[in-house]
Amino acid sequence: AKRYILSPPKECTKLGIVTGRGNPIFRHSMLNFGHLNEIHNPEMPAAEREWLERSGDAMALDTVLKAGEVLYIPSHWFHYITSLQKS
């Protein structure tokens, strides 16, 4: 199973999306969503904490897909995918 988090394009300003076309991570997020559980860790850099807190205000849909299920992701929607089991 995989967990999908989706946000519409209007929310991208809250998700740390890189907008500079010359940047190697253009249209990708600078956020490490794997750190959400560590947001209160005093060792987390302040800039990362600020972005993670800001992203908490973004509208998002969260769903889990199992083997054989299909999800349509509209063009330009932000998506974050994580595996819930070892493959």
C-alpha positions, -999 to 999 in steps of 0.1 A, spaced: 0 0 0 11 36 -7 0 68 10 -7 98 -13 -10 134 -2 -23 157 -29 -27 195 -30 -41 217 -58 -18 241 -77 -30 272 -57 -15 257 -26 20 253 -40 32 286 -25 28 269 9 46 237 0 81 250 -8 78 244 -45 109 256 -64 97 279 -92 130 289 -109 132 271 -142 170 270 -141 170 252 -108 177 214 -109 148 208 -86 123 230 -106 87 221 -97 98 199 -67 93 207 -31 122 217 -8 103 201 21 112 168 37 77 156 47 94 127 64 103 152 91 68 161 101 70 140 132 101 158 143 88 194 139 93 200 177 129 186 176 152 215 188 179 203 163 157 209 133 169 240 113 146 270 119 140 275 81 128 239 77 105 242 107 90 274 94 83 258 60 68 227 76 45 248 98 35 269 68 26 237 48 3 227 76 -22 254 64 -23 240 28 -54 223 16 -46 186 11 -62 153 3 -48 121 19 -55 86 7 -41 51 7 -40 29 -24 -37 -8 -23 -23 -31 -50 -44 -29 -81 -60 4 -73 -56 35 -95 -55 72 -87 -57 100 -112 -36 130 -103 -46 161 -122 -19 181 -140 2 204 -118 -12 190 -86 14 185 -58 18 149 -48 38 132 -21 39 94 -21 53 71 6 52 34 8 35 19 38 52 -15 35 84 -29 23 83 -41 -13 
